[in-house]
Amino acid sequence: MLSTPSDLFLRGCGLLLLVFVAAACAQAQPPAPSAPSGVRTSYREMPVRLCVPVKAEVWTALQSGKTRLVLHIQNQTPAVVYSRPFHIALLGPGKAKPVPVDDLAMQPDVQTSGQPEPQHFGIDLRQHLPTAASPTLCIEVSVDQENAAEGKAEHPLRIWATLEPLGSPPAAGKP
């Protein structure tokens, strides 16, 4: 049933008001926290490359040892054994050969259900950085070949890197 023009106008205004309120509510949502970029991978899909933007003053702090590269590795399913060794290499510009900087392994996860907590590894790059600052720091993370104790090569991981001042608690952000 059609209404009078004034009723149609009021209904149209009501609909327009509803759309306006919905849009305003959507705009009022707080922005999602920014998280470091990272990758989802598995042992089989390695090596992976991670890059972190670096400001000039942070490059100087990296060279002095006041700032470290922190590698964050999180099992996506709980692991009950130590991981196979991860090998970390600094990547240079172009086709420069990767420079090995550290080897590490993850401990078994404490809980056996739910999302495991990330494990954090501070890596000192002082002896490996070139003197010329770069706007981006890239590393390669690889693993040893599969062994019988470790389990399936499809074991899912999330890996990301941050630059953090020496002595600061690890960044809790997840990519």
C-alpha positions as CSV (number, residue, x, y, z in Angstrom):
1,M,0.0,0.0,0.0
2,L,1.4,3.4,-1.0
3,S,1.5,6.1,1.5
4,T,1.4,9.9,1.1
5,P,4.5,11.7,-0.2
6,S,5.3,12.9,3.3
7,D,5.2,9.4,4.7
8,L,7.5,8.2,1.9
9,F,9.8,11.1,2.7
10,L,10.0,10.2,6.4
11,R,10.6,6.5,5.6
12,G,13.4,7.6,3.2
13,C,14.9,9.8,5.9
14,G,14.7,7.0,8.4
15,L,16.5,4.6,6.0
16,L,19.1,7.3,5.3
17,L,19.6,7.8,9.1
18,L,20.0,4.1,9.6
19,V,22.7,3.9,6.9
20,F,24.4,7.0,8.4
21,V,24.4,5.4,11.9
22,A,25.8,2.1,10.6
23,A,28.6,4.0,8.8
24,A,29.4,6.1,11.8
25,C,29.6,2.9,14.0
26,A,31.9,1.3,11.5
27,Q,34.2,4.4,11.6
28,A,34.2,4.4,15.4
29,Q,35.8,1.0,15.6
30,P,39.4,1.3,16.8
31,P,41.9,0.4,14.2
32,A,43.4,-3.1,14.4
33,P,46.8,-3.0,16.1
34,S,49.6,-3.1,13.6
35,A,51.6,-6.3,13.8
36,P,54.9,-7.2,12.3
37,S,54.8,-8.9,9.0
38,G,55.6,-12.6,9.1
39,V,55.0,-15.8,7.3
40,R,53.1,-19.0,7.8
41,T,55.2,-21.9,6.7
42,S,56.2,-25.5,7.5
43,Y,59.6,-27.3,7.7
44,R,59.1,-28.5,4.2
45,E,58.5,-25.0,2.8
46,M,61.7,-23.6,4.2
47,P,63.9,-21.6,3.7
48,V,61.9,-18.4,4.2
49,R,63.0,-14.8,3.8
50,L,62.0,-12.2,6.3
51,C,62.7,-8.4,5.9
52,V,62.4,-5.7,8.5
53,P,62.5,-1.9,7.7
54,V,65.4,-0.2,9.4
55,K,65.8,3.5,10.2
56,A,69.3,5.0,10.2
57,E,69.4,5.4,14.0
58,V,68.3,1.8,14.5
59,W,71.0,0.6,12.0
60,T,73.6,2.4,14.3
61,A,72.1,0.7,17.3
62,L,72.3,-2.7,15.6
63,Q,76.0,-2.1,14.8
64,S,76.7,-1.2,18.4
65,G,74.7,-4.1,19.9
66,K,72.2,-1.9,21.6
67,T,69.5,-3.3,19.4
68,R,69.0,-6.9,18.4
69,L,67.1,-8.7,15.7
70,V,64.5,-10.8,17.5
71,L,63.2,-13.8,15.7
72,H,59.8,-15.0,16.8
73,I,58.8,-18.6,16.0
74,Q,55.4,-20.0,16.9
75,N,54.2,-23.5,16.5
76,Q,50.7,-23.6,15.1
77,T,50.1,-26.9,16.8
78,P,51.8,-27.9,20.1
79,A,55.1,-29.7,19.7
80,V,56.2,-32.2,22.3
81,V,59.9,-32.5,21.2
82,Y,62.6,-30.0,20.4
83,S,62.5,-28.6,16.9
84,R,65.1,-29.4,14.4
85,P,67.9,-26.7,14.2
86,F,67.0,-23.4,12.5
87,H,69.8,-21.7,10.7
88,I,69.7,-17.9,10.4
89,A,71.6,-16.1,7.7
90,L,71.8,-12.4,6.9
91,L,71.0,-11.6,3.3
92,G,72.9,-8.9,1.4
93,P,71.8,-6.9,-1.5
94,G,71.4,-8.5,-4.9
95,K,72.8,-12.0,-5.3
96,A,75.3,-11.7,-2.4
97,K,75.9,-15.0,-0.6
98,P,73.9,-15.3,2.7
99,V,76.1,-14.8,5.8
100,P,75.4,-17.4,8.6
101,V,74.7,-15.6,11.9
102,D,73.1,-18.1,14.3
103,D,71.7,-21.5,14.8
104,L,68.8,-22.2,17.3
105,A,66.1,-24.7,18.2
106,M,62.7,-24.4,19.8
107,Q,61.9,-26.0,23.1
108,P,58.8,-28.3,23.4
109,D,55.6,-26.4,24.1
110,V,54.4,-26.4,27.7
111,Q,50.8,-26.8,26.9
112,T,49.5,-29.7,24.8
113,S,46.3,-28.1,23.6
114,G,45.4,-24.7,22.3
115,Q,47.6,-22.2,20.5
116,P,51.2,-22.4,21.7
117,E,53.0,-19.3,22.8
118,P,55.7,-17.9,20.4
119,Q,59.3,-18.5,21.3
120,H,61.7,-15.5,21.0
121,F,65.3,-15.5,20.0
122,G,67.5,-12.4,20.3
123,I,70.2,-12.4,17.6
124,D,73.3,-10.1,17.8
125,L,74.2,-8.9,14.3
126,R,77.2,-6.7,15.3
127,Q,79.9,-8.8,13.6
128,H,77.8,-9.4,10.5
129,L,76.4,-6.1,9.4
130,P,77.9,-4.1,6.6
131,T,79.0,-0.6,7.6
132,A,76.7,1.1,5.1
133,A,73.2,1.4,6.4
134,S,70.3,-0.2,4.5
135,P,66.6,0.7,4.7
136,T,65.8,-3.0,5.0
137,L,67.3,-5.9,6.9
138,C,66.6,-9.3,5.4
139,I,67.3,-12.7,6.9
140,E,66.8,-16.3,5.7
141,V,65.6,-18.9,8.0
142,S,66.2,-22.5,7.1
143,V,66.2,-25.9,8.9
144,D,68.0,-29.2,8.8
145,Q,66.5,-32.0,6.9
146,E,63.7,-34.0,8.6
147,N,64.7,-36.5,11.3
148,A,62.7,-39.3,12.8
149,A,62.3,-37.6,16.3
150,E,61.0,-34.3,15.0
151,G,58.0,-35.6,13.2
152,K,56.2,-34.5,10.0
153,A,57.6,-31.9,7.7
154,E,54.2,-30.3,7.3
155,H,54.3,-29.1,11.0
156,P,52.9,-25.5,10.7
157,L,54.8,-22.6,11.9
158,R,54.5,-18.8,12.0
159,I,57.7,-16.8,11.9
160,W,58.3,-13.1,12.1
161,A,61.2,-10.7,13.0
162,T,61.4,-7.4,14.9
163,L,64.2,-5.1,15.9
164,E,64.2,-4.4,19.7
165,P,66.5,-2.6,22.1
166,L,68.7,-4.8,24.2
167,G,67.0,-5.8,27.4
168,S,63.5,-5.0,26.3
169,P,60.8,-7.7,26.6
170,P,60.0,-9.4,23.3
171,A,57.2,-7.9,21.2
172,A,54.0,-9.7,21.9
173,G,52.5,-8.7,18.5
174,K,51.5,-11.5,16.1
175,P,51.6,-11.0,12.4
